Amino acid sequence: MTRMRRLIVSTVIGAVAVVGLVYARTANARAVALTAQDYTQITELYARLYQGSDLRETDVWLSNFADDGVFSFPDGKEVAGKKALREWREKSFGGKTGDSKRRHWTSGVTLTPMPDGAAKGRAYWLQLDVGAKQPVVQASGYFDDLFVKTSDGWKFKRHGVRGDEGR
């Protein structure tokens, strides 16, 4: 009996492992491919987000987030939801409007479709100070992002900013 139980338990464990492996592979295979239009729309989100930031245009900046979007800072703090994002962004502008004399430069964008129709993204960024005669790099890092397709097009579900400082 003991030998038979071991055989049954081993068979069940093996079957569960095989089913799990097959499910994981087919779930990844079910990820809907991103179209060229998807790539363009998502890449433009980076441009609009940081033009909104650099030119202190709260509505432009905010328009790139889903209603439940999250902005994640390098220190791990987060701001979630459109209302909180607007309040944070307006506070960060300190009542100032117009050109901040800052420029964010994004490159190396990679996008990965997800099985649920979302997309993961990663990109490099530089922040330049253009207030003097010669632009100066102030900071650099990369973004870890999650995008969702809404009725208004692609939006940031989560925008994670990671800095290179202290590395």
DSSP file (Angstrom, degrees, kcal/mol; ACC not computed):
  #  RESIDUE AA STRUCTURE BP1 BP2  ACC     N-H-->O    O-->H-N    N-H-->O    O-->H-N    TCO  KAPPA ALPHA  PHI   PSI    X-CA   Y-CA   Z-CA
    1    1 A M     >        0   0    0      0, 0.0     4,-2.6     0, 0.0     5,-0.2   0.000 360.0 360.0 360.0 -42.7    0.0    0.0    0.0
    2    2 A T  H  >  +     0   0    0      1,-0.2     4,-2.3     2,-0.2     5,-0.2   0.898 360.0  49.6 -61.1 -41.3    2.7    2.5    0.9
    3    3 A R  H  > S+     0   0    0      1,-0.2     4,-2.1     2,-0.2    -1,-0.2   0.904 110.9  49.9 -64.6 -41.5    4.4    2.0   -2.5
    4    4 A M  H  > S+     0   0    0      2,-0.2     4,-2.4     1,-0.2    -2,-0.2   0.898 109.7  50.9 -64.2 -42.2    1.0    2.5   -4.3
    5    5 A R  H  X S+     0   0    0     -4,-2.6     4,-3.1     2,-0.2     5,-0.2   0.917 109.6  50.6 -62.4 -43.8    0.4    5.7   -2.3
    6    6 A R  H  X S+     0   0    0     -4,-2.3     4,-2.8     1,-0.2     5,-0.2   0.917 110.7  49.2 -60.2 -42.9    3.8    7.0   -3.2
    7    7 A L  H  X S+     0   0    0     -4,-2.1     4,-2.3     2,-0.2    -2,-0.2   0.918 113.4  46.0 -62.9 -44.0    3.1    6.3   -6.9
    8    8 A I  H  X S+     0   0    0     -4,-2.4     4,-2.6     2,-0.2    -2,-0.2   0.935 114.4  47.3 -65.2 -46.9   -0.2    8.0   -6.8
    9    9 A V  H  X S+     0   0    0     -4,-3.1     4,-2.6     1,-0.2     5,-0.2   0.919 113.4  48.6 -61.6 -44.4    1.2   11.1   -4.9
   10   10 A S  H  X S+     0   0    0     -4,-2.8     4,-2.6    -5,-0.2    -1,-0.2   0.908 112.0  49.3 -62.2 -42.2    4.1   11.3   -7.3
   11   11 A T  H  X S+     0   0    0     -4,-2.3     4,-2.6    -5,-0.2    -2,-0.2   0.925 112.2  47.3 -63.8 -44.9    1.8   11.0  -10.3
   12   12 A V  H  X S+     0   0    0     -4,-2.6     4,-2.5     2,-0.2    -2,-0.2   0.931 113.4  47.9 -63.1 -46.3   -0.6   13.7   -9.0
   13   13 A I  H  X S+     0   0    0     -4,-2.6     4,-2.3     1,-0.2    -2,-0.2   0.920 113.2  48.9 -61.4 -44.2    2.4   16.1   -8.2
   14   14 A G  H  X S+     0   0    0     -4,-2.6     4,-2.4    -5,-0.2    -1,-0.2   0.913 111.0  49.5 -61.9 -43.1    3.8   15.5  -11.6
   15   15 A A  H  X S+     0   0    0     -4,-2.6     4,-2.6     2,-0.2    -2,-0.2   0.908 111.0  49.5 -63.6 -42.3    0.5   16.1  -13.3
   16   16 A V  H  X S+     0   0    0     -4,-2.5     4,-2.5     2,-0.2    -1,-0.2   0.904 111.1  50.1 -63.5 -41.2    0.0   19.4  -11.4
   17   17 A A  H  X S+     0   0    0     -4,-2.3     4,-2.4     2,-0.2    -2,-0.2   0.920 112.0  47.1 -64.0 -43.8    3.5   20.5  -12.3
   18   18 A V  H  X S+     0   0    0     -4,-2.4     4,-2.7     2,-0.2     5,-0.2   0.927 112.5  49.0 -64.4 -45.3    2.9   19.7  -16.0
   19   19 A V  H  X S+     0   0    0     -4,-2.6     4,-2.6     1,-0.2    -2,-0.2   0.912 112.0  49.6 -61.4 -42.4   -0.4   21.5  -16.1
   20   20 A G  H  X S+     0   0    0     -4,-2.5     4,-2.5     2,-0.2    -1,-0.2   0.913 111.8  47.9 -62.6 -43.2    1.1   24.5  -14.3
   21   21 A L  H  X S+     0   0    0     -4,-2.4     4,-2.2     2,-0.2    -2,-0.2   0.924 113.1  47.4 -64.3 -45.4    4.0   24.7  -16.8
   22   22 A V  H  X S+     0   0    0     -4,-2.7     4,-2.5     1,-0.2     5,-0.2   0.912 112.8  49.9 -62.7 -42.4    1.6   24.4  -19.8
   23   23 A Y  H  X S+     0   0    0     -4,-2.6     4,-2.5    -5,-0.2    -2,-0.2   0.925 110.1  50.1 -62.6 -44.9   -0.7   27.0  -18.4
   24   24 A A  H  X S+     0   0    0     -4,-2.5     4,-1.9     1,-0.2    -1,-0.2   0.913 112.8  46.7 -61.3 -43.0    2.2   29.5  -17.8
   25   25 A R  H  X S+     0   0    0     -4,-2.2     4,-2.0     1,-0.2    -1,-0.2   0.910 114.2  46.0 -67.4 -41.5    3.5   29.0  -21.3
   26   26 A T  H  X S+     0   0    0     -4,-2.5     4,-1.5     2,-0.2    -2,-0.2   0.843 109.2  56.0 -72.2 -30.8    0.1   29.4  -22.9
   27   27 A A  H  < S+     0   0    0     -4,-2.5     4,-0.3    -5,-0.2    -1,-0.2   0.926 110.8  44.6 -64.1 -43.0   -0.7   32.5  -20.8
   28   28 A N  H >< S+     0   0    0     -4,-1.9     3,-1.2     1,-0.2    -2,-0.2   0.882 111.9  52.7 -66.7 -37.2    2.5   34.2  -22.0
   29   29 A A  H 3< S+     0   0    0     -4,-2.0    -1,-0.2     1,-0.3    -2,-0.2   0.772 100.5  63.2 -69.0 -24.7    1.7   33.1  -25.6
   30   30 A R  T 3< S+     0   0    0     -4,-1.5    -1,-0.3    -3,-0.2    -2,-0.2   0.536  71.8 122.3 -78.5  -5.5   -1.8   34.7  -25.3
   31   31 A A  S <  S-     0   0    0     -3,-1.2     2,-0.3    -4,-0.3    85,-0.1  -0.391  70.4-119.5 -59.8 127.8   -0.3   38.1  -24.8
   32   32 A V        -     0   0    0     82,-0.7    82,-0.1    -2,-0.1    -1,-0.1  -0.534  28.6-115.4 -73.4 129.4   -1.7   40.3  -27.6
   33   33 A A        -     0   0    0     -2,-0.3     2,-0.3     1,-0.1    -1,-0.1  -0.336  27.0-119.2 -64.2 144.2    1.0   41.7  -29.8
   34   34 A L        -     0   0    0     77,-0.1     2,-0.1     1,-0.1    -1,-0.1  -0.672  26.1-135.3 -83.8 139.4    1.3   45.4  -29.8
   35   35 A T     >  -     0   0    0     -2,-0.3     4,-2.3     1,-0.1     5,-0.2  -0.380  26.4-104.5 -85.6 169.7    0.8   47.2  -33.1
   36   36 A A  H  > S+     0   0    0      1,-0.2     4,-2.3     2,-0.2     5,-0.1   0.876 125.3  54.2 -60.0 -37.1    3.0   49.9  -34.5
   37   37 A Q  H  > S+     0   0    0      2,-0.2     4,-2.8     1,-0.2    -1,-0.2   0.893 106.1  51.7 -65.1 -39.7    0.2   52.4  -33.5
   38   38 A D  H  > S+     0   0    0      2,-0.2     4,-2.7     1,-0.2     5,-0.3   0.940 109.9  49.1 -60.3 -47.2    0.4   51.0  -29.9
   39   39 A Y  H  X S+     0   0    0     -4,-2.3     4,-2.6     1,-0.2    -2,-0.2   0.919 113.2  47.4 -58.4 -44.6    4.1   51.6  -29.8
   40   40 A T  H  X S+     0   0    0     -4,-2.3     4,-2.3     2,-0.2    -2,-0.2   0.937 113.0  47.5 -64.2 -46.8    3.7   55.1  -31.2
   41   41 A Q  H  X S+     0   0    0     -4,-2.8     4,-1.0     1,-0.2    -2,-0.2   0.910 114.8  45.9 -62.8 -42.6    0.9   56.0  -28.8
   42   42 A I  H >X S+     0   0    0     -4,-2.7     4,-1.0    -5,-0.2     3,-0.6   0.923 112.1  50.6 -67.8 -43.2    2.8   54.7  -25.7
   43   43 A T  H >X S+     0   0    0     -4,-2.6     4,-1.2    -5,-0.3     3,-0.5   0.885 106.8  55.6 -61.5 -38.2    6.1   56.3  -26.7
   44   44 A E  H 3X S+     0   0    0     -4,-2.3     4,-2.8     1,-0.2     5,-0.3   0.770  94.7  68.5 -66.3 -24.5    4.2   59.6  -27.1
   45   45 A L  H <X S+     0   0    0     -4,-1.0     4,-2.8    -3,-0.6    -1,-0.2   0.918  98.4  50.8 -59.4 -41.7    3.0   59.3  -23.5
   46   46 A Y  H <X S+     0   0    0     -4,-1.0     4,-2.2    -3,-0.5     5,-0.2   0.932 111.4  47.7 -60.3 -45.3    6.6   59.8  -22.3
   47   47 A A  H  X S+     0   0    0     -4,-1.2     4,-2.1     1,-0.2     5,-0.2   0.942 115.7  43.3 -62.7 -48.2    6.9   63.0  -24.5
   48   48 A R  H  X S+     0   0    0     -4,-2.8     4,-2.4     2,-0.2    -1,-0.2   0.900 111.9  54.4 -65.8 -40.2    3.6   64.5  -23.4
   49   49 A L  H  X S+     0   0    0     -4,-2.8     4,-1.4    -5,-0.3    -1,-0.2   0.939 115.8  37.4 -58.9 -47.7    4.1   63.6  -19.7
   50   50 A Y  H  X S+     0   0    0     -4,-2.2     4,-2.8     2,-0.2    54,-0.2   0.717 112.6  55.3 -85.9 -19.7    7.5   65.3  -19.6
   51   51 A Q  H  X S+     0   0    0     -4,-2.1     4,-2.4    -5,-0.2    -1,-0.2   0.890 109.1  51.1 -69.3 -39.5    6.6   68.3  -21.8
   52   52 A G  H  <>S+     0   0    0     -4,-2.4     5,-3.1    -5,-0.2    -2,-0.2   0.878 115.1  42.9 -60.6 -37.5    3.7   68.8  -19.3
   53   53 A S  H ><5S+     0   0    0     -4,-1.4     3,-1.1     3,-0.2    -2,-0.2   0.953 116.2  44.9 -71.8 -51.8    6.2   68.7  -16.5
   54   54 A D  H 3<5S+     0   0    0     -4,-2.8    46,-2.9     1,-0.3    48,-0.4   0.819 120.5  40.2 -66.1 -31.7    9.0   70.8  -18.1
   55   55 A L  T 3<5S-     0   0    0     -4,-2.4    43,-0.6    44,-0.2    -1,-0.3   0.300 111.0-120.1-100.5   8.6    6.5   73.4  -19.3
   56   56 A R  T < 5 +     0   0    0     -3,-1.1     2,-0.6     1,-0.2    42,-0.5   0.917  58.9 150.5  53.6  53.0    4.5   73.3  -16.1
   57   57 A E     >< -     0   0    0     -5,-3.1     4,-2.5    -6,-0.2     3,-0.2  -0.858  24.3-173.3-114.8  92.8    1.2   72.3  -17.8
   58   58 A T  H  > S+     0   0    0     -2,-0.6     4,-3.1     1,-0.2     5,-0.2   0.886  81.8  50.8 -56.4 -46.0   -0.7   70.3  -15.2
   59   59 A D  H  > S+     0   0    0      1,-0.2     4,-1.8     2,-0.2    -1,-0.2   0.884 111.2  48.1 -64.3 -38.4   -3.5   69.2  -17.5
   60   60 A V  H  4 S+     0   0    0     -3,-0.2     4,-0.4     2,-0.2    -1,-0.2   0.948 114.9  46.2 -64.3 -47.8   -1.1   68.0  -20.2
   61   61 A W  H >< S+     0   0    0     -4,-2.5     3,-1.2     1,-0.2    -2,-0.2   0.938 114.8  46.5 -58.2 -49.4    0.9   66.1  -17.6
   62   62 A L  H >< S+     0   0    0     -4,-3.1     3,-1.9     1,-0.3    -1,-0.2   0.790  96.7  72.7 -67.3 -30.0   -2.2   64.6  -15.9
   63   63 A S  T 3< S+     0   0    0     -4,-1.8    -1,-0.3     1,-0.3    -2,-0.2   0.613  87.3  65.9 -63.7 -11.3   -3.8   63.5  -19.2
   64   64 A N  T <  S+     0   0    0     -3,-1.2    92,-3.2    -4,-0.4     2,-0.3   0.508  88.6  83.0 -89.1  -5.0   -1.3   60.7  -19.6
   65   65 A F  E <  S-a  156   0A   0     -3,-1.9    92,-0.2    90,-0.2     2,-0.1  -0.765  78.4-120.4-104.0 145.3   -2.5   58.8  -16.5
   66   66 A A  E >   -     0   0A   0     90,-2.6     3,-2.4    -2,-0.3    15,-0.1  -0.344  43.6 -98.7 -65.8 161.3   -5.4   56.3  -16.1
   67   67 A D  E 3  S+     0   0A   0      1,-0.3    15,-1.8    14,-0.1    16,-0.2   0.840 128.5  37.1 -55.5 -34.4   -8.0   57.4  -13.5
   68   68 A D  E 3  S+     0   0A   0     13,-0.2    -1,-0.3    14,-0.1    -2,-0.0   0.050  92.0 148.8-103.9  24.2   -6.3   55.1  -11.0
   69   69 A G  E <   -     0   0A   0     -3,-2.4    12,-2.9    11,-0.1     2,-0.4  -0.140  34.4-146.8 -61.2 154.2   -2.8   55.8  -12.2
   70   70 A V  E     -aB 158  80A   0     87,-1.4    89,-3.0    10,-0.2     2,-0.5  -0.981   7.4-156.6-127.3 134.1    0.2   55.8   -9.8
   71   71 A F  E     -aB 159  79A   0      8,-2.8     8,-2.2    -2,-0.4     2,-0.5  -0.964  16.6-162.6-107.7 120.9    3.4   57.8   -9.9
   72   72 A S  E     -aB 160  78A   0     87,-3.2    89,-3.0    -2,-0.5     6,-0.2  -0.923   6.1-147.8-111.4 123.0    6.2   56.0   -8.1
   73   73 A F    >   -     0   0    0      4,-3.0     3,-2.2    -2,-0.5    89,-0.0  -0.406  28.8-106.2 -85.9 161.1    9.2   58.0   -6.9
   74   74 A P  T 3  S+     0   0    0      0, 0.0    -1,-0.1     0, 0.0    88,-0.0   0.797 120.2  57.3 -56.7 -29.1   12.8   56.8   -6.7
   75   75 A D  T 3  S-     0   0    0      2,-0.1     3,-0.1     1,-0.1    87,-0.1   0.445 121.9-105.4 -83.6   1.7   12.5   56.7   -2.9
   76   76 A G  S <  S+     0   0    0     -3,-2.2    -1,-0.1     1,-0.3     2,-0.0   0.254  76.9 134.3  95.6 -13.1    9.5   54.4   -3.1
   77   77 A K        -     0   0    0     -5,-0.1    -4,-3.0     1,-0.0    -1,-0.3  -0.375  37.9-159.1 -68.2 152.3    6.8   57.0   -2.2
   78   78 A E  E     -B   72   0A   0     -6,-0.2     2,-0.4    -3,-0.1    -6,-0.2  -0.965  20.7-156.6-136.5 150.8    3.8   56.9   -4.4
   79   79 A V  E     -B   71   0A   0     -8,-2.2    -8,-2.8    -2,-0.3     2,-0.4  -0.999  24.1-168.1-122.6 127.7    0.9   59.2   -5.4
   80   80 A A  E     +B   70   0A   0     -2,-0.4     4,-0.4   -10,-0.2   -10,-0.2  -0.946  40.5  23.0-126.5 138.8   -2.2   57.4   -6.7
   81   81 A G  S  > S-     0   0    0    -12,-2.9     4,-2.7    -2,-0.4   -13,-0.2   0.258  82.7 -89.3  89.7 147.6   -5.4   58.5   -8.4
   82   82 A K  H  > S+     0   0    0    -15,-1.8     4,-2.7     1,-0.2     5,-0.2   0.866 122.9  52.3 -59.4 -40.8   -6.0   61.6  -10.6
   83   83 A K  H  > S+     0   0    0    -16,-0.2     4,-2.3     1,-0.2    -1,-0.2   0.952 114.1  42.0 -62.4 -48.9   -7.1   63.9   -7.7
   84   84 A A  H  > S+     0   0    0     -4,-0.4     4,-2.6     1,-0.2    -2,-0.2   0.879 113.6  53.4 -66.0 -38.0   -3.9   63.1   -5.7
   85   85 A L  H  X S+     0   0    0     -4,-2.7     4,-2.7     2,-0.2    -1,-0.2   0.923 109.9  48.0 -62.7 -44.0   -1.7   63.3   -8.8
   86   86 A R  H  X S+     0   0    0     -4,-2.7     4,-2.8    -5,-0.2     5,-0.3   0.940 112.3  48.7 -61.5 -47.1   -3.2   66.8   -9.7
   87   87 A E  H  X S+     0   0    0     -4,-2.3     4,-2.1    -5,-0.2    -2,-0.2   0.919 114.2  45.9 -60.6 -44.1   -2.7   68.0   -6.1
   88   88 A W  H  X S+     0   0    0     -4,-2.6     4,-2.7     2,-0.2    -1,-0.2   0.933 113.5  48.6 -64.0 -45.6    0.9   66.8   -6.0
   89   89 A R  H  X S+     0   0    0     -4,-2.7     4,-1.6     1,-0.2    -2,-0.2   0.925 112.3  47.6 -63.6 -45.0    1.8   68.2   -9.5
   90   90 A E  H  X>S+     0   0    0     -4,-2.8     5,-0.9     1,-0.2     4,-0.6   0.901 113.5  48.6 -63.0 -40.1    0.3   71.6   -8.7
   91   91 A K  H ><5S+     0   0    0     -4,-2.1     3,-1.0    -5,-0.3    -1,-0.2   0.900 108.4  53.9 -64.8 -40.3    2.2   71.7   -5.4
   92   92 A S  H 3<5S+     0   0    0     -4,-2.7    -1,-0.2     1,-0.3    -2,-0.2   0.808 103.5  56.2 -66.7 -28.3    5.5   70.6   -7.1
   93   93 A F  H ><5S-     0   0    0     -4,-1.6     3,-2.0    -5,-0.2    -1,-0.3   0.663  98.9-144.5 -75.7 -15.5    5.1   73.5   -9.5
   94   94 A G  T <<5 -     0   0    0     -3,-1.0    -3,-0.1    -4,-0.6     3,-0.1   0.816  63.5 -57.3  58.5  33.8    5.0   75.9   -6.5
   95   95 A G  T 3 <S+     0   0    0     -5,-0.9    -1,-0.3     1,-0.3     2,-0.2   0.432 107.1 130.5  79.2  -2.7    2.5   78.2   -8.2
   96   96 A K    <   -     0   0    0     -3,-2.0     2,-0.3    -6,-0.2    -1,-0.3  -0.542  37.0-167.3 -84.6 151.3    4.9   78.8  -11.1
   97   97 A T        +     0   0    0     -2,-0.2   -41,-0.2    -3,-0.1   -40,-0.1  -0.854  42.5  28.8-128.9 167.1    3.8   78.5  -14.7
   98   98 A G  S    S+     0   0    0    -43,-0.6     2,-0.1   -42,-0.5    -2,-0.0  -0.275 101.6   2.7  81.8-166.9    5.6   78.3  -18.1
   99   99 A D        -     0   0    0      1,-0.2   -44,-0.2     2,-0.1    -2,-0.1  -0.313  47.8-165.5 -63.4 125.0    9.0   77.0  -18.9
  100  100 A S        -     0   0    0    -46,-2.9    -1,-0.2     2,-0.3   -45,-0.1   0.525  39.7-121.2 -85.0  -7.0   10.9   75.4  -16.0
  101  101 A K  S    S+     0   0    0    -47,-0.3    29,-2.5     1,-0.3    30,-0.6   0.776  78.7 117.3  64.8  28.0   14.2   75.5  -18.0
  102  102 A R  E     -C  129   0A   0    -48,-0.4     2,-0.4    27,-0.2    -1,-0.3  -0.936  46.7-166.1-119.7 145.9   14.3   71.7  -17.5
  103  103 A R  E     -C  128   0A   0     25,-2.1    25,-3.3    -2,-0.4     2,-0.5  -0.991   7.9-154.1-135.0 128.6   14.2   69.1  -20.2
  104  104 A H  E     -C  127   0A   0     -2,-0.4     2,-0.5    23,-0.2    23,-0.2  -0.873  10.7-162.0 -98.2 132.0   13.6   65.5  -19.8
  105  105 A W  E     -C  126   0A   0     21,-3.0    21,-2.1    -2,-0.5     2,-0.4  -0.969   5.9-167.9-118.0 120.9   15.0   63.3  -22.5
  106  106 A T  E     +C  125   0A   0     -2,-0.5     2,-0.3    19,-0.2    19,-0.2  -0.894  17.4 149.7-112.4 137.3   13.7   59.7  -22.9
  107  107 A S  E     +C  124   0A   0     17,-2.2    17,-2.9    -2,-0.4    -2,-0.0  -0.928  43.7  51.5-151.8 176.0   15.3   57.0  -25.0
  108  108 A G  E     -     0   0A   0     -2,-0.3     2,-0.3    15,-0.2    -1,-0.1   0.852  66.5-176.3  62.0  37.1   15.7   53.2  -25.2
  109  109 A V  E     -     0   0A   0     14,-0.1     2,-0.4    -3,-0.1    14,-0.2  -0.508   5.1-177.5 -71.4 126.7   12.0   52.5  -24.9
  110  110 A T  E     -C  122   0A   0     12,-2.7    12,-2.0    -2,-0.3     2,-0.4  -0.986   5.0-164.9-123.5 139.1   11.2   48.8  -24.7
  111  111 A L  E     -C  121   0A   0     -2,-0.4    10,-0.2    10,-0.2   -77,-0.1  -0.967   6.2-167.7-127.0 139.8    7.6   47.5  -24.5
  112  112 A T  E     -C  120   0A   0      8,-2.8     8,-2.9    -2,-0.4     2,-0.1  -0.985  21.1-131.6-127.9 120.0    6.3   44.1  -23.6
  113  113 A P  E     -C  119   0A   0      0, 0.0     6,-0.2     0, 0.0   -82,-0.1  -0.417  21.5-145.8 -68.9 146.3    2.7   43.0  -24.2
  114  114 A M    >   -     0   0    0      4,-2.8     3,-2.1   -82,-0.1   -82,-0.7  -0.801  22.2-114.8-111.3 154.3    1.0   41.4  -21.2
  115  115 A P  T 3  S+     0   0    0      0, 0.0   -83,-0.1     0, 0.0    -1,-0.1   0.788 114.5  58.5 -58.7 -27.9   -1.7   38.6  -21.4
  116  116 A D  T 3  S-     0   0    0    -85,-0.1     3,-0.1     1,-0.1   -85,-0.1   0.385 124.0-100.5 -84.7   6.0   -4.3   41.0  -19.9
  117  117 A G  S <  S+     0   0    0     -3,-2.1    32,-0.1     1,-0.3    -1,-0.1   0.321  89.1 116.0  93.6  -8.8   -3.9   43.5  -22.8
  118  118 A A        -     0   0    0     30,-0.1    -4,-2.8    -5,-0.1     2,-0.4  -0.207  56.5-135.7 -79.7 179.4   -1.7   45.8  -20.8
  119  119 A A  E     -CD 113 147A   0     28,-2.1    28,-3.2    -6,-0.2     2,-0.3  -0.998   1.4-142.8-140.8 138.0    1.9   46.6  -21.7
  120  120 A K  E     -CD 112 146A   0     -8,-2.9    -8,-2.8    -2,-0.4     2,-0.3  -0.774  25.3-170.3 -93.8 145.1    5.1   46.8  -19.5
  121  121 A G  E     -CD 111 145A   0     24,-2.4    24,-2.9    -2,-0.3     2,-0.3  -0.964  16.8-175.0-136.4 154.5    7.6   49.4  -20.5
  122  122 A R  E     +CD 110 144A   0    -12,-2.0   -12,-2.7    -2,-0.3     2,-0.3  -0.986  14.5 163.8-144.1 139.7   11.1   50.5  -19.6
  123  123 A A  E     - D   0 143A   0     20,-1.3    20,-3.0    -2,-0.3     2,-0.3  -0.987  32.5-118.6-151.8 155.6   13.0   53.5  -20.8
  124  124 A Y  E     -CD 107 142A   0    -17,-2.9   -17,-2.2    -2,-0.3     2,-0.3  -0.673  31.2-165.7 -91.3 152.8   16.1   55.5  -20.0
  125  125 A W  E     -CD 106 141A   0     16,-2.5    16,-1.9    -2,-0.3     2,-0.4  -0.991  14.7-168.2-140.4 151.1   15.8   59.2  -19.0
  126  126 A L  E     -CD 105 140A   0    -21,-2.1   -21,-3.0    -2,-0.3     2,-0.5  -0.979  12.8-149.8-127.4 144.2   18.1   62.2  -18.6
  127  127 A Q  E     -CD 104 139A   0     12,-2.7    11,-3.4    -2,-0.4    12,-1.3  -0.980  18.0-164.6-114.9 123.9   17.1   65.5  -17.0
  128  128 A L  E     -CD 103 137A   0    -25,-3.3   -25,-2.1    -2,-0.5     2,-0.7  -0.837  18.6-140.7-108.8 143.2   18.8   68.6  -18.4
  129  129 A D  E     +CD 102 136A   0      7,-3.2     7,-2.0    -2,-0.4     3,-0.3  -0.922  24.1 173.4 -96.5 114.5   19.1   72.1  -16.9
  130  130 A V        +     0   0    0    -29,-2.5   -28,-0.2    -2,-0.7   -29,-0.1   0.121  50.1 100.9-109.2  19.8   18.8   74.4  -19.9
  131  131 A G  S    S+     0   0    0    -30,-0.6    -1,-0.2   -31,-0.1     2,-0.1   0.676  76.5  57.6 -78.2 -18.4   18.7   77.6  -17.9
  132  132 A A  S    S-     0   0    0     -3,-0.3     4,-0.0     2,-0.2   -31,-0.0  -0.443 103.0 -93.3-103.1 179.9   22.3   78.5  -18.6
  133  133 A K  S    S+     0   0    0      1,-0.2    -1,-0.0    -2,-0.1    -3,-0.0   0.887 115.9  43.1 -61.9 -40.2   24.2   79.0  -21.8
  134  134 A Q  S    S-     0   0    0     -5,-0.0    -2,-0.2     0, 0.0    -1,-0.2  -0.939  92.9-121.5-110.6 121.9   25.3   75.3  -21.9
  135  135 A P        -     0   0    0      0, 0.0     2,-0.4     0, 0.0    -5,-0.2  -0.313  29.5-157.6 -58.9 144.1   22.8   72.6  -21.0
  136  136 A V  E     -D  129   0A   0     -7,-2.0    -7,-3.2    -4,-0.0     2,-0.4  -0.986  18.9-119.3-129.1 134.2   23.9   70.5  -18.0
  137  137 A V  E     +D  128   0A   0     -2,-0.4    -9,-0.3    -9,-0.2     3,-0.1  -0.601  31.5 176.3 -71.2 123.7   22.8   66.9  -17.1
  138  138 A Q  E     -     0   0A   0    -11,-3.4     2,-0.3    -2,-0.4   -10,-0.2   0.795  60.8 -10.7 -95.9 -36.6   21.2   67.1  -13.6
  139  139 A A  E     -D  127   0A   0    -12,-1.3   -12,-2.7     2,-0.0    -1,-0.3  -0.976  55.9-166.5-158.8 164.2   20.0   63.5  -13.2
  140  140 A S  E     +D  126   0A   0     -2,-0.3    24,-2.7   -14,-0.2    25,-0.4  -0.959  23.8 118.9-151.2 167.6   19.5   60.3  -15.0
  141  141 A G  E     -DE 125 163A   0    -16,-1.9   -16,-2.5    -2,-0.3     2,-0.3  -0.976  47.6 -82.9 168.8-154.4   17.8   56.9  -14.5
  142  142 A Y  E     -DE 124 162A   0     20,-2.2    20,-2.6    -2,-0.3     2,-0.4  -0.961  25.1-126.5-142.9 161.2   15.2   54.7  -16.0
  143  143 A F  E     -DE 123 161A   0    -20,-3.0   -20,-1.3    -2,-0.3     2,-0.5  -0.881   9.2-163.2-107.6 139.8   11.4   54.2  -15.9
  144  144 A D  E     +DE 122 160A   0     16,-2.4    16,-1.7    -2,-0.4     2,-0.3  -0.981  31.4 173.4-117.7 114.2    9.6   51.0  -15.0
  145  145 A D  E     -DE 121 159A   0    -24,-2.9   -24,-2.4    -2,-0.5     2,-0.4  -0.826  34.3-154.0-130.2 158.6    6.0   51.4  -16.3
  146  146 A L  E     -DE 120 158A   0     12,-2.4    11,-3.1    -2,-0.3    12,-2.0  -0.999  20.2-164.9-128.6 128.6    2.7   49.7  -16.8
  147  147 A F  E     -DE 119 156A   0    -28,-3.2   -28,-2.1    -2,-0.4     2,-0.3  -0.876   3.3-166.3-114.8 144.9    0.4   50.9  -19.5
  148  148 A V  E     - E   0 155A   0      7,-2.2     7,-2.4    -2,-0.3     2,-0.6  -0.962  22.5-124.4-127.6 148.9   -3.3   50.2  -20.0
  149  149 A K  E     + E   0 154A   0     -2,-0.3     5,-0.2     5,-0.2     2,-0.2  -0.833  36.8 177.4 -94.0 120.8   -5.5   50.8  -23.0
  150  150 A T  E >   - E   0 153A   0      3,-2.5     3,-1.8    -2,-0.6   -84,-0.0  -0.504  50.3 -90.5-110.7 180.0   -8.5   52.9  -22.1
  151  151 A S  T 3  S+     0   0    0      1,-0.3     3,-0.1    -2,-0.2    -2,-0.0   0.709 131.1  51.4 -65.2 -18.5  -11.4   54.4  -24.1
  152  152 A D  T 3  S-     0   0    0      1,-0.4    -1,-0.3     0, 0.0     2,-0.2   0.219 124.1 -99.7 -99.5  12.3   -9.2   57.4  -24.5
  153  153 A G  E <  S- E   0 150A   0     -3,-1.8    -3,-2.5     2,-0.0    -1,-0.4  -0.537  71.3 -12.5 100.6-170.2   -6.2   55.4  -25.7
  154  154 A W  E     + E   0 149A   0     -5,-0.2     2,-0.3    -2,-0.2    -5,-0.2  -0.383  65.9 175.9 -69.3 142.7   -3.1   54.2  -23.8
  155  155 A K  E     - E   0 148A   0     -7,-2.4    -7,-2.2    -2,-0.1     2,-0.6  -0.953  37.7 -95.1-141.6 158.9   -2.4   55.6  -20.4
  156  156 A F  E     +aE  65 147A   0    -92,-3.2   -90,-2.6    -2,-0.3    -9,-0.2  -0.682  32.3 176.4 -73.7 122.0    0.1   55.1  -17.6
  157  157 A K  E    S+     0   0A   0    -11,-3.1   -87,-1.4    -2,-0.6     2,-0.3   0.780  82.4   6.2 -86.8 -38.4   -1.3   52.7  -15.0
  158  158 A R  E     -aE  70 146A   0    -12,-2.0   -12,-2.4   -89,-0.2     2,-0.6  -0.960  65.1-168.1-146.8 126.2    2.0   53.0  -13.1
  159  159 A H  E     -aE  71 145A   0    -89,-3.0   -87,-3.2    -2,-0.3     2,-0.6  -0.938  12.3-168.9-117.3 107.8    4.9   55.2  -13.8
  160  160 A G  E     -aE  72 144A   0    -16,-1.7   -16,-2.4    -2,-0.6     2,-0.5  -0.867   4.7-159.7-103.8 117.1    7.9   54.2  -11.8
  161  161 A V  E     - E   0 143A   0    -89,-3.0     2,-0.4    -2,-0.6   -18,-0.2  -0.835   9.2-174.6 -97.1 126.3   10.9   56.6  -11.8
  162  162 A R  E     - E   0 142A   0    -20,-2.6   -20,-2.2    -2,-0.5     2,-0.2  -0.986  11.0-148.9-122.6 128.7   14.2   55.1  -10.8
  163  163 A G  E     - E   0 141A   0     -2,-0.4   -22,-0.3   -22,-0.2   -24,-0.0  -0.633  15.7-143.0 -99.0 154.9   17.3   57.3  -10.4
  164  164 A D    >   +     0   0    0    -24,-2.7     3,-1.5    -2,-0.2   -23,-0.1   0.528  62.7 121.5 -88.0  -7.4   21.0   56.5  -11.0
  165  165 A E  T 3  S+     0   0    0    -25,-0.4    -2,-0.1     1,-0.3   -26,-0.0  -0.274  76.3  15.6 -59.0 138.0   22.1   58.5   -8.0
  166  166 A G  T 3         0   0    0      1,-0.1    -1,-0.3     0, 0.0    -2,-0.0   0.617 360.0 360.0  78.2  12.5   24.1   56.6   -5.5
  167  167 A R    <         0   0    0     -3,-1.5    -2,-0.1     0, 0.0    -1,-0.1   0.470 360.0 360.0 -89.1 360.0   24.8   53.6   -7.7
